[in-house]
Amino acid sequence: MRDLTLYDPFEKMQFTDAHCFLCGITITPTQRTPVFGEWLQHKYNLAAKELLLLDKSVTTYKALTIPCCNHCHLDHIIPLEQEVAAAAEKGLQGLQALPPKRLFQWICKMYYGILITELIKEMNPMIAPQYPLSEEPKMLGKFRELFKVLQSLRVPIKFADFLPCSLFLLEVAPEEDSVPFEYQDELRTMVFSIKLGATAVICTLLDNSIIYKALGKLQRVTEGKVLHPVQLAEFKACVFYAAYIFNVVPEYFIRPASPEEDHITYDTLIDDVTSAIFNPWEVLAYAHMLEEMLKPWSIREQDILKDPQQPLSFLIDKQQQFRNILHFEKSLYV
């Protein structure tokens, strides 16, 4: 019979280098797994590239590893990385053919790997972060729910009629794009984006696909289209801002099961009675987010809000149709 025992590091705040991040067993200091798969580091020459962590410390992709037992590394992490690597070799169609649950697990592993790096540091009495995540009950509650669904990587778990995240897969015009790899996350709003060559994946990690449905119009307009990088930046701004104003935290519960069942089924609940699902969409706040994403093109807030009733968009024209941008020139739009 398969082991259906779940692990909860949040119960005792067990965040150390001496425990496997995924199953919790005691391990040696040499037992670790990379947050970003070795195939990813090799393909995009990432090993020596720097990453800025939440506490403002700097590491590299190669150095960013987390404690992991041999069993979880060999039986769960490596097969997942191999599956995603094979799909990514086929570009957008390959990743679209990958089961969404597997893509979610892959993204969730990277996001949680960065998160646990922060939490392990905070457990060190010699380190006093300015804004410790471990002292924010609401954030810890979100992270705990996230880890519940990440356990599906180790334990056979079925999600009952839901996916714990929103996934957006987009294609970028390679002739317009000089950056082969991009990565961006926001730990507090649980949103993550990664670009692999001409394919971009954007994910809001704990929303049960609500943001995907809320941005359905944008998704439909861009479906099947090849985007200019400036259009991808705008799409990211929309998703990142939607995650910022997302106002509820899904909870996950184990469905009662018979002793002979070989898997766990999760049900989910969202409290949309005492809290609105989204805070109000504010044009100025969105413009700030869009300005941040459009920094490579030096497009400022005043450009975005020339018409406050209809902020600048490179994705959608005034007829609410997809805007084709073959050779983007800032002067034509700003």
C-alpha positions in Angstrom: 0.0 0.0 0.0 1.3 3.5 -0.9 2.4 5.8 1.9 -0.1 8.6 2.1 1.5 10.4 5.1 1.6 14.1 4.6 4.4 16.4 6.0 3.7 19.8 7.5 6.9 21.9 8.3 4.7 24.8 9.4 3.4 22.9 12.4 6.8 23.2 14.3 8.4 25.8 11.9 10.8 23.1 10.9 12.8 25.0 8.4 16.5 23.9 8.6 19.2 22.5 6.4 18.9 19.3 8.4 15.4 18.3 7.1 14.3 17.5 3.6 12.1 20.3 2.4 9.6 17.9 0.8 9.2 15.0 3.3 10.9 16.3 6.5 13.2 13.4 7.2 16.6 14.2 8.8 19.4 14.5 6.2 23.1 15.4 5.9 24.4 18.8 4.7 25.4 17.4 1.4 21.9 16.2 0.5 20.4 19.1 -1.6 18.6 19.7 -4.8 18.8 22.8 -7.1 15.9 25.2 -7.1 16.3 25.7 -10.8 17.0 22.4 -12.6 20.4 21.7 -13.9 19.1 21.3 -17.4 17.7 24.9 -17.2 21.0 26.2 -15.9 22.9 24.5 -18.7 20.5 25.4 -21.5 20.4 29.1 -20.7 23.9 29.4 -19.1 22.5 30.5 -15.8 24.9 28.9 -13.3 27.0 32.0 -12.5 24.2 34.5 -13.0 23.1 36.4 -9.9 19.7 36.3 -8.1 18.6 38.9 -5.6 16.7 37.4 -2.7 14.0 39.0 -0.6 16.5 39.9 2.2 18.6 41.8 -0.5 21.3 39.2 -0.4 22.7 38.0 -3.7 23.2 34.4 -4.8 23.6 32.5 -8.1 21.4 30.0 -9.8 23.9 27.3 -9.2 24.3 28.1 -5.5 20.6 28.3 -4.9 19.9 24.8 -3.5 17.6 23.4 -0.9 17.8 20.5 1.5 16.4 17.3 -0.1 16.7 13.6 0.8 18.0 11.2 -1.9 14.6 9.6 -2.2 12.7 12.8 -2.9 15.5 14.0 -5.2 15.8 10.9 -7.3 12.1 9.7 -7.3 10.3 13.0 -7.4 12.4 16.0 -8.4 14.5 14.5 -11.1 11.6 12.9 -13.0 9.7 16.2 -12.8 12.6 18.2 -14.2 13.2 15.6 -17.0 9.5 15.8 -18.0 9.5 19.6 -18.1 12.8 19.7 -20.0 11.5 17.3 -22.7 8.3 19.4 -23.0 10.3 22.7 -23.2 12.4 21.3 -26.0 9.2 21.3 -28.1 8.4 24.9 -27.3 5.0 26.3 -26.6 3.2 23.2 -27.9 5.3 20.9 -25.8 4.5 22.8 -22.6 0.8 23.1 -23.5 0.7 19.3 -23.9 2.2 18.8 -20.4 -0.4 18.1 -17.8 -1.2 21.4 -16.0 -0.7 19.7 -12.7 2.9 18.8 -13.6 3.7 22.4 -14.8 2.2 23.7 -11.6 4.3 21.3 -9.5 7.4 22.5 -11.4 6.7 26.2 -10.8 5.6 25.6 -7.2 8.9 23.7 -6.5 10.9 26.7 -7.7 8.8 29.3 -5.9 8.8 27.3 -2.7 12.5 26.7 -3.0 13.1 30.4 -2.9 10.7 30.8 -0.1 12.2 28.1 2.1 15.7 29.7 1.5 14.3 32.8 3.1 12.7 30.9 6.0 15.8 28.9 6.7 17.8 32.1 6.9 15.2 33.6 9.3 15.5 30.6 11.6 19.2 31.5 12.1 19.5 33.6 15.4 22.4 35.5 13.9 20.2 36.9 11.1 17.7 39.6 11.8 15.7 40.4 8.6 13.9 43.7 8.5 10.6 42.2 7.4 10.6 38.5 8.5 8.1 36.4 6.7 8.0 34.0 9.7 6.4 36.7 11.8 3.5 37.3 9.5 0.6 35.0 10.4 -1.4 35.7 7.2 1.6 35.0 4.9 2.5 31.9 6.8 -1.1 30.7 6.4 -0.9 31.2 2.6 2.5 29.4 2.5 1.1 26.5 4.5 -1.8 26.1 2.1 0.6 26.2 -0.8 2.8 23.5 0.7 -0.3 21.3 1.1 -0.8 21.2 -2.6 3.0 20.9 -3.3 2.8 17.6 -1.4 1.2 16.3 -4.5 4.7 16.0 -5.9 5.5 13.4 -3.3 2.2 11.9 -2.3 -0.6 10.7 -4.8 -3.0 13.6 -4.4 -6.0 14.4 -6.7 -7.5 17.9 -6.8 -11.3 17.6 -6.9 -12.4 19.7 -10.0 -9.9 22.4 -9.5 -6.3 23.4 -10.3 -4.6 25.3 -7.4 -3.3 28.0 -9.8 -3.8 30.0 -12.9 -1.5 29.2 -15.8 -0.9 31.4 -18.8 1.3 30.1 -21.7 2.3 32.6 -24.3 4.5 32.8 -27.4 7.0 35.6 -28.0 8.3 36.5 -31.5 11.9 35.3 -31.5 13.0 37.8 -34.1 11.9 40.6 -31.8 13.4 39.2 -28.7 17.1 39.2 -27.7 16.6 37.8 -24.2 16.5 33.9 -24.2 15.6 33.5 -20.5 13.8 35.7 -18.0 12.6 34.9 -14.5 10.5 37.0 -12.1 8.5 36.3 -9.0 6.7 38.1 -6.2 6.8 36.0 -3.0 4.1 37.9 -1.2 1.5 37.8 -3.9 2.5 34.3 -5.1 3.0 35.1 -8.8 5.8 33.7 -10.9 6.9 34.1 -14.5 9.6 32.4 -16.5 10.5 32.7 -20.2 12.2 29.8 -22.0 13.2 31.0 -25.4 10.1 31.9 -27.3 7.7 30.5 -24.6 6.6 32.4 -21.5 4.8 30.9 -18.6 3.1 33.1 -16.0 1.5 31.5 -13.0 -0.5 32.7 -10.0 0.1 30.0 -7.5 -2.7 29.8 -5.1 -6.0 31.1 -6.6 -7.8 28.0 -7.9 -7.7 29.4 -11.5 -9.8 32.5 -10.4 -7.4 35.0 -12.0 -7.3 33.0 -15.2 -11.1 33.3 -15.4 -11.0 37.0 -14.4 -8.6 37.7 -17.2 -10.5 35.6 -19.6 -11.0 38.4 -22.1 -7.3 39.1 -22.3 -6.5 35.4 -22.6 -9.0 35.0 -25.5 -7.7 38.1 -27.4 -4.1 36.8 -27.2 -4.8 33.1 -27.7 -2.8 31.8 -30.7 -1.0 35.1 -31.2 2.7 35.7 -31.2 3.6 38.6 -29.0 6.2 41.3 -29.1 8.2 41.4 -25.9 6.5 44.8 -25.0 3.2 43.0 -25.2 4.4 40.2 -23.0 5.4 42.8 -20.5 1.9 44.2 -20.5 0.4 40.8 -20.1 2.6 40.2 -17.1 1.6 43.5 -15.6 -2.1 42.5 -15.8 -1.4 39.1 -14.1 0.9 40.5 -11.5 -1.5 43.3 -10.6 -4.5 40.9 -10.5 -2.4 38.8 -8.0 -1.7 41.9 -6.0 -5.5 42.7 -5.6 -6.5 39.0 -5.1 -7.9 39.1 -1.6 -8.7 35.5 -0.5 -6.7 32.5 0.4 -8.1 29.1 -0.7 -8.1 26.3 1.9 -7.6 22.7 1.1 -9.1 19.8 3.0 -8.6 16.0 2.8 -11.8 14.3 1.6 -12.7 11.3 3.9 -11.6 8.1 2.2 -11.9 4.4 2.7 -8.8 2.5 4.0 -8.1 0.8 0.7 -7.8 3.9 -1.4 -4.3 4.5 -2.8 -4.5 8.3 -3.1 -5.7 11.4 -1.2 -8.4 13.7 -2.6 -8.3 17.4 -1.8 -11.4 19.6 -1.7 -11.1 23.3 -1.6 -13.0 26.2 0.0 -12.8 29.9 -0.6 -14.4 32.4 1.9 -16.0 34.9 -0.5 -18.6 35.8 2.1 -16.6 37.8 4.6 -14.0 39.0 2.0 -14.3 40.2 -1.5 -12.3 38.0 -3.9 -10.6 41.0 -5.4 -9.9 44.4 -4.0 -10.9 47.2 -6.4 -8.9 47.6 -9.6 -7.2 51.1 -9.3 -6.0 52.6 -12.6 -3.1 54.5 -10.9 -1.8 51.4 -9.0 -2.0 49.3 -12.2 -0.1 52.1 -14.1 2.7 51.8 -11.5 2.9 48.0 -12.1 2.8 48.5 -15.9 5.5 51.2 -15.7 7.7 48.7 -13.8 7.3 46.0 -16.5 7.9 48.5 -19.3 11.2 49.9 -17.9 13.3 48.3 -20.7 11.4 50.6 -23.1 11.6 53.7 -20.9 7.8 54.1 -20.9 6.7 56.2 -17.9 3.5 56.6 -16.0 2.6 59.8 -17.7 2.8 58.0 -21.0 0.6 55.2 -19.7 -2.0 57.6 -18.3 -2.3 60.1 -21.1 -6.0 59.0 -21.2 -6.8 58.0 -17.6 -10.0 56.4 -18.8 -8.1 54.1 -21.2 -4.5 53.4 -20.1 -1.9 52.7 -22.8 -2.1 49.2 -24.2 0.1 47.4 -26.7 -2.1 44.3 -26.6 -5.6 45.7 -27.3 -6.7 48.5 -29.6 -9.6 50.8 -29.2 -11.9 48.3 -30.8 -10.9 45.8 -28.2 -9.1 43.6 -30.7 -5.6 42.3 -30.6 -3.0 44.9 -31.7 -0.5 43.5 -34.2 3.0 44.9 -33.5 5.5 43.7 -36.1 8.3 46.2 -35.4 7.7 48.1 -32.3 8.7 51.8 -32.2 8.0 53.6 -29.0 7.4 56.9 -30.8 4.3 55.4 -32.6 2.5 54.7 -29.3 3.8 57.2 -26.7 
